[in-house]
Amino acid sequence: MKFGVIVFPGSNCDRDILTVTKGILGVPTRMVWHQETDIHDLDAIVVPGGFSYGDYLRCGAIAQFSPVMESVIEHAKEGKYVLGICNGFQVLTEVGLLPGALIRNRKLHFICDRASVRVERNDLLWTENYQAEEVLTLPVAHGEGCYYADDDTLKRLEDNNQVLFRYSSSTGEVTTEHNLNGSMNNVAGIVNQQGNVLGMMPHPERASDKAIGGTDGLALFQGLLNSMALV
């Protein structure tokens, strides 16, 4: 079992992921420079947060053309695991691994805070260590985190139960009041139809160590690790 963390110019959460996967969970992890194309040795790929290519044009718009992303697309098509966090989620929508787009926050401000996030389903590897409708507290840090999709795409997401996380109150109410960035349907994270690709705006890696104030995100990585161990 081996993790890979993609590193773009401007990535700034890559070592946060490394601290969790290698430092806390003890799993071999390789930092993958964006110009590499050979990732066949990796079981799970993480596209981390940050400001890939300075977020010029729009978030993730340039990173989608990095050579490594063709390999990440093939990795996903083979049924292997891909996790995109924050800027990584934006990149995954740009390359078409996930539907929709991430646009400017509702009030056009950069948001750096902690958010309540409700787990919508726990029958996937990403959330098998949570309870359905459990509320997590996860850090967020984004200026373009508002999830947008057309009506047909939103309907498909809902019909196929592809929304994995929603912004909510601390007790689990999903309302406009508790939608911090204006995301449609309070979307905080979605999966592809196969369930092996996850994109989410909140940062589980920043909530995986008691020393920094919370561990609500650690179970996501543990669920992924457990699933890889069964393969």
N, C-alpha and C positions, 0 to 999 in steps of 0.2 A: 504494500500500500504506500502510495506516495502522492503528496500534494504538489501542485505547481502554482506559483503566484506570478501573474503577468506584471511586468514593470515597464511602464511607459515613461517618457520624459514628462515629469510633472506628477507622477504617482506619489502620494504621501502616506498611504495607509498600508503599503505592501509589507512593511516590517511589523506593523500591528498584527497582520494575519500570521506572519512567521512566528511571532511571539506566542500566539494561541496554538497553532498546529504543531510546531516543533517544540516550543518552550513548555507549554502547559500539557499538551496531549502526547508529546513525544513521538510524533509522526515525521518521518523523513519528508523534507520540504525543499523544493528547488525554486530559486528565483529565476524567472524566465524573462530575459530581455526581449522587448517587443519585436526585434528583428529576427529572432530565432523562429524556426519552423518545425523542428523535430521535438514533439512533445509526446511521442508514443509511450514513453516510460512512465507517464503520469496517469493516475487514476481519477483525480479530481483537480479541476482548474478553478482558481479564484481570480476574478478580475476586480482589483481593489478600488477603493475610493481615492480621490485626489483631484488633480486638475490636468488630465492628460492633454499634452500639447497646449497648456495654458488655457484650455477651454475656448480657444479661438473658434470663430464661426458659431458653434454651439457645442454644448458639452457632448463629448464622444464622437463628434463629427469627423475629426481627423484620425482619431485612434482606430476607427473602423477599417482604415486602409493599411494599418500596420501588418507586415507579413505574417505575424503570429496568429492573427485573427482568422485567417483561412484554416489554419490548423485547429483552432478552437471550435470553429463551425463543424469540422469533420469529427472532432472529439465528441461533440454533442450528438451528431447524427449517429454515431456508434453506440449511443446510449450511455456514455460516460457522463460524469457529473460536472456541471459548470455553475458557479456561484458568482453573481455580479453584485457588488455592494456600492451604492451611491453612484459615483462616476462609472463604476463597473456596470451597474444597471443601465445607465444611459448608453454605454457602449453596446450592450447586448440588444437594446432596441434599435440602435443604428445599423447593426449588421443583420437584423432580422431574426435573431434567435428568439426574441420575445416581441409581441405585438405592442402597438401604441408608441408613445413618446413621452419624454420628460421635458416640461417647459417651465418658464419662469414661475416662481411662487406667486400665489394669489396677490399678496401685497408688495411684490417686487423687492422684498428684503431677503438678504441671506439669513437663514435660520440656524442658530447653533444652540441646541437645547437638549432636553430629554423628552421623549415622547412616549405616551401610552400606546401600545400596539396590541391589537387583539389577534390571537391565532384562530384562523377560520376553520382549519381542518388539521387533524393530526394523523392522517392515514398515509402520509408521505414520509420518506426518510428524513426530510428536513425538520419535520415537526413531531416525529414519533415520540420524542421525549417530553412533549408538552401535553397539556389537556386541551381539548377543543374549547374554544372561547376563553382560554387563559389569557390574561392581560400581562404583557411584558413591559418593562421600562427599558428603552434603548436610546442611546444618543443619536441625534441627527445633526447634520452639518451640510447644508446645501442651499444654493440659490435657485437651482432649476430642478426642483423635486416634485413638481405638480404633475401627476400622471394624467395624460390625456389620450383618449382614443375615440373614434367615431362610435355612433350608436350601435352599429352592427358588431363591431369588435367588442364593445363592452358587453353586449348581450351574449356573445360566444364565451367570453371570459366567465361570466356569471353562470351560464348554462353548463359549462364544463367544469365548474368549481376550480378555476385556475387562480382565483384570488386567495393567496395564502395568509396575508397579513393586511389588517386595516387599522388606520388611526382611530382611536377611541378615547373615551374617558377612562379614568383609572379603575372604574368598575365595569367597563366593557360596553358602554353605550356608544353606538356609532352615529354621530350627529355632525352637522355642519360646524357647530361650535368647537368640536374637538378635532376638526380637520385642519391641522396647522398650516398646510401649504396649498389647500384648494384642490387636492387630487380628486378626480372624478371617482365617485363611489367610495371615497375615503381609502383608495388603494395605497398601501404601503409596500406591498410585495406581491409578485405574481410568478407563476410557473408556466412552462410550456405544456402542451397537451400530454406529453409523455411523462412529465413530472421530474425530469432529470436536469432541467435548467431552471434556476431560480434567480430572479432579480429583485432587489429590495433597496429602498433608500435608507432606512435606519441601519446603524452600524452594530451588528452583534459582536464583532471582534473587540469593540470598545466597552463591552459589558460581559467580559469573560474572565475577570480576575478580581477577587475580593479586595485586593490591594488598591484598586482604582474605583471601588465603590459599588460594584454590582456584578452579578454572574448570570443574568437572565439570557444572555446570548450564547453562553457556552454549550447549552444542550443542543443547539442547532448543529454545531460542529461535531459533537459527540454522536448525534444521530447519523450524520454523514459517515463518520468513522466506523460506526457499527455496521452500517450497510455495506461499506467497502470490505469489511472483514468477512462478510458472508459470501462475497463473490468468489 
